[in-house]
Amino acid sequence: MVCIYCGSETKVTNSRPQKLDNNVWRRRKCKSCHSLLTTQEKIDLEQALRVQKKDGSLEPFYRDKLFLSIYRAIDHLKSPNTTASSLTNTVLRRVFKLKGNGIIDSNQLSTITAHTIKLYDAAAGVRYLSFKSPTQLPNDVRRLLKQ
């Protein structure tokens, strides 16, 4: 890695795994100008995970798409940006625990996301489900709430 200030090589002086976010934090020092900088090394989710859609097609997993769907469900709460980011990280941790070949079914992803949001805020969980499921009858809503 090169220094962002002078373009010279840097060396890693400290490195720590971040278990919650599945990242690696690194402190780097420039060999030339001796500046310190911190980097985050994380998994390229678009390459590592694929989402299988209802029609059977596969698409890359986009963290931003997950974040936005969560944000839409909780935008009525205080500080929705930080909350949506934390909930997104929680959903990702649950997805990483699944056994598989890097492919997650879109229904399974929605279920994990809905459950995570519902544990944080029940009303936001219902709101998320209303975006994802065709709920037309009161029985549909009751069924979704029991999931």
PyMOL CGO cylinders between C-alpha atoms (Angstrom):
from pymol import cmd
from pymol.cgo import CYLINDER

trace = [
    CYLINDER, 0.00, 0.00, 0.00, 1.25, 3.49, -0.78, 0.3, 1, 1, 1, 1, 1, 1,
    CYLINDER, 1.25, 3.49, -0.78, 1.11, 6.59, 1.42, 0.3, 1, 1, 1, 1, 1, 1,
    CYLINDER, 1.11, 6.59, 1.42, -1.83, 8.87, 0.62, 0.3, 1, 1, 1, 1, 1, 1,
    CYLINDER, -1.83, 8.87, 0.62, 0.37, 11.92, 1.35, 0.3, 1, 1, 1, 1, 1, 1,
    CYLINDER, 0.37, 11.92, 1.35, 3.60, 11.27, -0.55, 0.3, 1, 1, 1, 1, 1, 1,
    CYLINDER, 3.60, 11.27, -0.55, 3.01, 8.07, -2.56, 0.3, 1, 1, 1, 1, 1, 1,
    CYLINDER, 3.01, 8.07, -2.56, 5.83, 6.08, -0.92, 0.3, 1, 1, 1, 1, 1, 1,
    CYLINDER, 5.83, 6.08, -0.92, 5.55, 2.54, 0.43, 0.3, 1, 1, 1, 1, 1, 1,
    CYLINDER, 5.55, 2.54, 0.43, 4.01, 1.99, 3.86, 0.3, 1, 1, 1, 1, 1, 1,
    CYLINDER, 4.01, 1.99, 3.86, 4.55, -0.74, 6.41, 0.3, 1, 1, 1, 1, 1, 1,
    CYLINDER, 4.55, -0.74, 6.41, 2.01, -2.29, 8.76, 0.3, 1, 1, 1, 1, 1, 1,
    CYLINDER, 2.01, -2.29, 8.76, 2.79, -1.45, 12.39, 0.3, 1, 1, 1, 1, 1, 1,
    CYLINDER, 2.79, -1.45, 12.39, -0.35, -2.91, 13.98, 0.3, 1, 1, 1, 1, 1, 1,
    CYLINDER, -0.35, -2.91, 13.98, -3.11, -5.21, 12.76, 0.3, 1, 1, 1, 1, 1, 1,
    CYLINDER, -3.11, -5.21, 12.76, -6.29, -6.39, 14.49, 0.3, 1, 1, 1, 1, 1, 1,
    CYLINDER, -6.29, -6.39, 14.49, -9.18, -8.53, 13.27, 0.3, 1, 1, 1, 1, 1, 1,
    CYLINDER, -9.18, -8.53, 13.27, -12.62, -7.00, 13.82, 0.3, 1, 1, 1, 1, 1, 1,
    CYLINDER, -12.62, -7.00, 13.82, -14.81, -10.02, 14.55, 0.3, 1, 1, 1, 1, 1, 1,
    CYLINDER, -14.81, -10.02, 14.55, -18.12, -8.15, 14.57, 0.3, 1, 1, 1, 1, 1, 1,
    CYLINDER, -18.12, -8.15, 14.57, -17.68, -6.63, 11.11, 0.3, 1, 1, 1, 1, 1, 1,
    CYLINDER, -17.68, -6.63, 11.11, -15.50, -9.40, 9.65, 0.3, 1, 1, 1, 1, 1, 1,
    CYLINDER, -15.50, -9.40, 9.65, -12.85, -6.79, 8.79, 0.3, 1, 1, 1, 1, 1, 1,
    CYLINDER, -12.85, -6.79, 8.79, -9.16, -6.31, 9.52, 0.3, 1, 1, 1, 1, 1, 1,
    CYLINDER, -9.16, -6.31, 9.52, -8.00, -2.98, 10.97, 0.3, 1, 1, 1, 1, 1, 1,
    CYLINDER, -8.00, -2.98, 10.97, -4.41, -1.99, 10.11, 0.3, 1, 1, 1, 1, 1, 1,
    CYLINDER, -4.41, -1.99, 10.11, -2.21, 0.88, 11.27, 0.3, 1, 1, 1, 1, 1, 1,
    CYLINDER, -2.21, 0.88, 11.27, 0.34, 1.83, 8.64, 0.3, 1, 1, 1, 1, 1, 1,
    CYLINDER, 0.34, 1.83, 8.64, 3.38, 4.10, 8.73, 0.3, 1, 1, 1, 1, 1, 1,
    CYLINDER, 3.38, 4.10, 8.73, 4.97, 5.68, 5.68, 0.3, 1, 1, 1, 1, 1, 1,
    CYLINDER, 4.97, 5.68, 5.68, 8.63, 4.72, 5.21, 0.3, 1, 1, 1, 1, 1, 1,
    CYLINDER, 8.63, 4.72, 5.21, 9.40, 8.11, 3.69, 0.3, 1, 1, 1, 1, 1, 1,
    CYLINDER, 9.40, 8.11, 3.69, 7.37, 10.87, 5.39, 0.3, 1, 1, 1, 1, 1, 1,
    CYLINDER, 7.37, 10.87, 5.39, 6.55, 8.83, 8.55, 0.3, 1, 1, 1, 1, 1, 1,
    CYLINDER, 6.55, 8.83, 8.55, 2.84, 9.70, 8.39, 0.3, 1, 1, 1, 1, 1, 1,
    CYLINDER, 2.84, 9.70, 8.39, 0.41, 7.35, 10.14, 0.3, 1, 1, 1, 1, 1, 1,
    CYLINDER, 0.41, 7.35, 10.14, -2.79, 6.13, 8.55, 0.3, 1, 1, 1, 1, 1, 1,
    CYLINDER, -2.79, 6.13, 8.55, -5.40, 3.51, 9.31, 0.3, 1, 1, 1, 1, 1, 1,
    CYLINDER, -5.40, 3.51, 9.31, -6.96, 1.15, 6.79, 0.3, 1, 1, 1, 1, 1, 1,
    CYLINDER, -6.96, 1.15, 6.79, -9.87, -1.27, 6.91, 0.3, 1, 1, 1, 1, 1, 1,
    CYLINDER, -9.87, -1.27, 6.91, -9.63, -4.51, 4.98, 0.3, 1, 1, 1, 1, 1, 1,
    CYLINDER, -9.63, -4.51, 4.98, -12.98, -6.14, 4.29, 0.3, 1, 1, 1, 1, 1, 1,
    CYLINDER, -12.98, -6.14, 4.29, -14.57, -8.84, 2.18, 0.3, 1, 1, 1, 1, 1, 1,
    CYLINDER, -14.57, -8.84, 2.18, -15.71, -7.85, -1.30, 0.3, 1, 1, 1, 1, 1, 1,
    CYLINDER, -15.71, -7.85, -1.30, -19.31, -8.94, -0.83, 0.3, 1, 1, 1, 1, 1, 1,
    CYLINDER, -19.31, -8.94, -0.83, -20.20, -8.48, -4.50, 0.3, 1, 1, 1, 1, 1, 1,
    CYLINDER, -20.20, -8.48, -4.50, -17.66, -11.19, -5.39, 0.3, 1, 1, 1, 1, 1, 1,
    CYLINDER, -17.66, -11.19, -5.39, -18.12, -13.45, -2.35, 0.3, 1, 1, 1, 1, 1, 1,
    CYLINDER, -18.12, -13.45, -2.35, -21.93, -13.66, -2.18, 0.3, 1, 1, 1, 1, 1, 1,
    CYLINDER, -21.93, -13.66, -2.18, -24.67, -14.13, -4.74, 0.3, 1, 1, 1, 1, 1, 1,
    CYLINDER, -24.67, -14.13, -4.74, -28.41, -13.71, -4.20, 0.3, 1, 1, 1, 1, 1, 1,
    CYLINDER, -28.41, -13.71, -4.20, -30.70, -16.19, -5.89, 0.3, 1, 1, 1, 1, 1, 1,
    CYLINDER, -30.70, -16.19, -5.89, -33.82, -14.38, -7.01, 0.3, 1, 1, 1, 1, 1, 1,
    CYLINDER, -33.82, -14.38, -7.01, -37.32, -15.90, -7.15, 0.3, 1, 1, 1, 1, 1, 1,
    CYLINDER, -37.32, -15.90, -7.15, -36.94, -16.62, -10.88, 0.3, 1, 1, 1, 1, 1, 1,
    CYLINDER, -36.94, -16.62, -10.88, -33.74, -18.59, -10.21, 0.3, 1, 1, 1, 1, 1, 1,
    CYLINDER, -33.74, -18.59, -10.21, -31.32, -15.99, -11.56, 0.3, 1, 1, 1, 1, 1, 1,
    CYLINDER, -31.32, -15.99, -11.56, -28.27, -14.95, -9.56, 0.3, 1, 1, 1, 1, 1, 1,
    CYLINDER, -28.27, -14.95, -9.56, -27.13, -11.42, -8.85, 0.3, 1, 1, 1, 1, 1, 1,
    CYLINDER, -27.13, -11.42, -8.85, -24.22, -10.05, -6.82, 0.3, 1, 1, 1, 1, 1, 1,
    CYLINDER, -24.22, -10.05, -6.82, -24.92, -9.22, -3.19, 0.3, 1, 1, 1, 1, 1, 1,
    CYLINDER, -24.92, -9.22, -3.19, -24.97, -5.44, -2.67, 0.3, 1, 1, 1, 1, 1, 1,
    CYLINDER, -24.97, -5.44, -2.67, -24.54, -4.25, 0.91, 0.3, 1, 1, 1, 1, 1, 1,
    CYLINDER, -24.54, -4.25, 0.91, -25.97, -0.86, -0.05, 0.3, 1, 1, 1, 1, 1, 1,
    CYLINDER, -25.97, -0.86, -0.05, -29.17, -2.45, -1.32, 0.3, 1, 1, 1, 1, 1, 1,
    CYLINDER, -29.17, -2.45, -1.32, -29.62, -4.23, 2.02, 0.3, 1, 1, 1, 1, 1, 1,
    CYLINDER, -29.62, -4.23, 2.02, -28.82, -1.02, 3.90, 0.3, 1, 1, 1, 1, 1, 1,
    CYLINDER, -28.82, -1.02, 3.90, -31.41, 0.96, 1.92, 0.3, 1, 1, 1, 1, 1, 1,
    CYLINDER, -31.41, 0.96, 1.92, -34.15, -1.60, 2.47, 0.3, 1, 1, 1, 1, 1, 1,
    CYLINDER, -34.15, -1.60, 2.47, -33.48, -1.50, 6.21, 0.3, 1, 1, 1, 1, 1, 1,
    CYLINDER, -33.48, -1.50, 6.21, -33.26, 2.30, 6.18, 0.3, 1, 1, 1, 1, 1, 1,
    CYLINDER, -33.26, 2.30, 6.18, -36.68, 2.55, 4.49, 0.3, 1, 1, 1, 1, 1, 1,
    CYLINDER, -36.68, 2.55, 4.49, -38.18, 0.44, 7.27, 0.3, 1, 1, 1, 1, 1, 1,
    CYLINDER, -38.18, 0.44, 7.27, -36.66, 2.48, 10.11, 0.3, 1, 1, 1, 1, 1, 1,
    CYLINDER, -36.66, 2.48, 10.11, -36.47, 6.01, 8.70, 0.3, 1, 1, 1, 1, 1, 1,
    CYLINDER, -36.47, 6.01, 8.70, -39.12, 7.12, 11.21, 0.3, 1, 1, 1, 1, 1, 1,
    CYLINDER, -39.12, 7.12, 11.21, -36.81, 6.34, 14.16, 0.3, 1, 1, 1, 1, 1, 1,
    CYLINDER, -36.81, 6.34, 14.16, -34.12, 8.52, 15.72, 0.3, 1, 1, 1, 1, 1, 1,
    CYLINDER, -34.12, 8.52, 15.72, -30.75, 8.39, 13.94, 0.3, 1, 1, 1, 1, 1, 1,
    CYLINDER, -30.75, 8.39, 13.94, -31.80, 6.01, 11.16, 0.3, 1, 1, 1, 1, 1, 1,
    CYLINDER, -31.80, 6.01, 11.16, -28.38, 6.14, 9.44, 0.3, 1, 1, 1, 1, 1, 1,
    CYLINDER, -28.38, 6.14, 9.44, -26.39, 4.66, 12.30, 0.3, 1, 1, 1, 1, 1, 1,
    CYLINDER, -26.39, 4.66, 12.30, -29.19, 2.27, 13.25, 0.3, 1, 1, 1, 1, 1, 1,
    CYLINDER, -29.19, 2.27, 13.25, -29.55, 1.00, 9.68, 0.3, 1, 1, 1, 1, 1, 1,
    CYLINDER, -29.55, 1.00, 9.68, -25.80, 0.51, 9.46, 0.3, 1, 1, 1, 1, 1, 1,
    CYLINDER, -25.80, 0.51, 9.46, -25.73, -1.48, 12.71, 0.3, 1, 1, 1, 1, 1, 1,
    CYLINDER, -25.73, -1.48, 12.71, -28.71, -3.59, 11.66, 0.3, 1, 1, 1, 1, 1, 1,
    CYLINDER, -28.71, -3.59, 11.66, -27.08, -4.22, 8.27, 0.3, 1, 1, 1, 1, 1, 1,
    CYLINDER, -27.08, -4.22, 8.27, -23.94, -5.47, 10.02, 0.3, 1, 1, 1, 1, 1, 1,
    CYLINDER, -23.94, -5.47, 10.02, -26.06, -7.73, 12.23, 0.3, 1, 1, 1, 1, 1, 1,
    CYLINDER, -26.06, -7.73, 12.23, -27.82, -9.20, 9.19, 0.3, 1, 1, 1, 1, 1, 1,
    CYLINDER, -27.82, -9.20, 9.19, -24.46, -9.78, 7.50, 0.3, 1, 1, 1, 1, 1, 1,
    CYLINDER, -24.46, -9.78, 7.50, -23.10, -11.60, 10.56, 0.3, 1, 1, 1, 1, 1, 1,
    CYLINDER, -23.10, -11.60, 10.56, -26.13, -13.90, 10.44, 0.3, 1, 1, 1, 1, 1, 1,
    CYLINDER, -26.13, -13.90, 10.44, -25.68, -14.46, 6.70, 0.3, 1, 1, 1, 1, 1, 1,
    CYLINDER, -25.68, -14.46, 6.70, -21.99, -15.35, 7.19, 0.3, 1, 1, 1, 1, 1, 1,
    CYLINDER, -21.99, -15.35, 7.19, -22.98, -18.02, 9.74, 0.3, 1, 1, 1, 1, 1, 1,
    CYLINDER, -22.98, -18.02, 9.74, -25.08, -19.85, 7.14, 0.3, 1, 1, 1, 1, 1, 1,
    CYLINDER, -25.08, -19.85, 7.14, -23.50, -22.92, 5.65, 0.3, 1, 1, 1, 1, 1, 1,
    CYLINDER, -23.50, -22.92, 5.65, -23.39, -22.74, 1.91, 0.3, 1, 1, 1, 1, 1, 1,
    CYLINDER, -23.39, -22.74, 1.91, -21.51, -22.05, -1.25, 0.3, 1, 1, 1, 1, 1, 1,
    CYLINDER, -21.51, -22.05, -1.25, -21.80, -18.27, -1.27, 0.3, 1, 1, 1, 1, 1, 1,
    CYLINDER, -21.80, -18.27, -1.27, -25.36, -18.28, -2.59, 0.3, 1, 1, 1, 1, 1, 1,
    CYLINDER, -25.36, -18.28, -2.59, -28.23, -17.05, -0.45, 0.3, 1, 1, 1, 1, 1, 1,
    CYLINDER, -28.23, -17.05, -0.45, -31.88, -17.27, -1.42, 0.3, 1, 1, 1, 1, 1, 1,
    CYLINDER, -31.88, -17.27, -1.42, -33.60, -13.86, -1.56, 0.3, 1, 1, 1, 1, 1, 1,
    CYLINDER, -33.60, -13.86, -1.56, -36.46, -15.17, 0.61, 0.3, 1, 1, 1, 1, 1, 1,
    CYLINDER, -36.46, -15.17, 0.61, -33.98, -16.37, 3.22, 0.3, 1, 1, 1, 1, 1, 1,
    CYLINDER, -33.98, -16.37, 3.22, -32.23, -12.99, 3.17, 0.3, 1, 1, 1, 1, 1, 1,
    CYLINDER, -32.23, -12.99, 3.17, -35.58, -11.21, 3.62, 0.3, 1, 1, 1, 1, 1, 1,
    CYLINDER, -35.58, -11.21, 3.62, -36.51, -13.50, 6.50, 0.3, 1, 1, 1, 1, 1, 1,
    CYLINDER, -36.51, -13.50, 6.50, -33.21, -12.90, 8.30, 0.3, 1, 1, 1, 1, 1, 1,
    CYLINDER, -33.21, -12.90, 8.30, -33.52, -9.15, 7.74, 0.3, 1, 1, 1, 1, 1, 1,
    CYLINDER, -33.52, -9.15, 7.74, -37.15, -9.02, 8.90, 0.3, 1, 1, 1, 1, 1, 1,
    CYLINDER, -37.15, -9.02, 8.90, -36.34, -11.00, 12.04, 0.3, 1, 1, 1, 1, 1, 1,
    CYLINDER, -36.34, -11.00, 12.04, -33.39, -8.75, 12.86, 0.3, 1, 1, 1, 1, 1, 1,
    CYLINDER, -33.39, -8.75, 12.86, -35.43, -5.56, 12.40, 0.3, 1, 1, 1, 1, 1, 1,
    CYLINDER, -35.43, -5.56, 12.40, -38.37, -6.99, 14.32, 0.3, 1, 1, 1, 1, 1, 1,
    CYLINDER, -38.37, -6.99, 14.32, -36.12, -7.74, 17.31, 0.3, 1, 1, 1, 1, 1, 1,
    CYLINDER, -36.12, -7.74, 17.31, -34.95, -4.12, 17.28, 0.3, 1, 1, 1, 1, 1, 1,
    CYLINDER, -34.95, -4.12, 17.28, -38.34, -2.47, 16.69, 0.3, 1, 1, 1, 1, 1, 1,
    CYLINDER, -38.34, -2.47, 16.69, -41.56, -4.41, 16.09, 0.3, 1, 1, 1, 1, 1, 1,
    CYLINDER, -41.56, -4.41, 16.09, -43.25, -1.61, 14.11, 0.3, 1, 1, 1, 1, 1, 1,
    CYLINDER, -43.25, -1.61, 14.11, -40.21, -1.28, 11.84, 0.3, 1, 1, 1, 1, 1, 1,
    CYLINDER, -40.21, -1.28, 11.84, -40.29, -5.04, 11.33, 0.3, 1, 1, 1, 1, 1, 1,
    CYLINDER, -40.29, -5.04, 11.33, -43.89, -4.84, 10.16, 0.3, 1, 1, 1, 1, 1, 1,
    CYLINDER, -43.89, -4.84, 10.16, -43.00, -1.94, 7.89, 0.3, 1, 1, 1, 1, 1, 1,
    CYLINDER, -43.00, -1.94, 7.89, -40.13, -3.92, 6.35, 0.3, 1, 1, 1, 1, 1, 1,
    CYLINDER, -40.13, -3.92, 6.35, -42.40, -6.91, 5.77, 0.3, 1, 1, 1, 1, 1, 1,
    CYLINDER, -42.40, -6.91, 5.77, -44.98, -4.68, 4.11, 0.3, 1, 1, 1, 1, 1, 1,
    CYLINDER, -44.98, -4.68, 4.11, -42.39, -3.77, 1.46, 0.3, 1, 1, 1, 1, 1, 1,
    CYLINDER, -42.39, -3.77, 1.46, -41.33, -7.38, 0.90, 0.3, 1, 1, 1, 1, 1, 1,
    CYLINDER, -41.33, -7.38, 0.90, -44.57, -9.37, 1.07, 0.3, 1, 1, 1, 1, 1, 1,
    CYLINDER, -44.57, -9.37, 1.07, -47.92, -9.10, -0.65, 0.3, 1, 1, 1, 1, 1, 1,
    CYLINDER, -47.92, -9.10, -0.65, -50.09, -8.47, 2.41, 0.3, 1, 1, 1, 1, 1, 1,
    CYLINDER, -50.09, -8.47, 2.41, -53.69, -7.83, 1.54, 0.3, 1, 1, 1, 1, 1, 1,
    CYLINDER, -53.69, -7.83, 1.54, -55.76, -9.52, 4.22, 0.3, 1, 1, 1, 1, 1, 1,
    CYLINDER, -55.76, -9.52, 4.22, -55.58, -9.26, 8.02, 0.3, 1, 1, 1, 1, 1, 1,
    CYLINDER, -55.58, -9.26, 8.02, -54.63, -12.95, 8.14, 0.3, 1, 1, 1, 1, 1, 1,
    CYLINDER, -54.63, -12.95, 8.14, -51.61, -12.20, 5.94, 0.3, 1, 1, 1, 1, 1, 1,
    CYLINDER, -51.61, -12.20, 5.94, -50.41, -9.58, 8.42, 0.3, 1, 1, 1, 1, 1, 1,
    CYLINDER, -50.41, -9.58, 8.42, -50.92, -11.94, 11.37, 0.3, 1, 1, 1, 1, 1, 1,
    CYLINDER, -50.92, -11.94, 11.37, -48.99, -14.69, 9.60, 0.3, 1, 1, 1, 1, 1, 1,
    CYLINDER, -48.99, -14.69, 9.60, -46.08, -12.35, 8.90, 0.3, 1, 1, 1, 1, 1, 1,
    CYLINDER, -46.08, -12.35, 8.90, -46.00, -11.12, 12.49, 0.3, 1, 1, 1, 1, 1, 1,
    CYLINDER, -46.00, -11.12, 12.49, -45.64, -14.69, 13.76, 0.3, 1, 1, 1, 1, 1, 1,
    CYLINDER, -45.64, -14.69, 13.76, -42.55, -15.37, 11.62, 0.3, 1, 1, 1, 1, 1, 1,
]
cmd.load_cgo(trace, "trace")
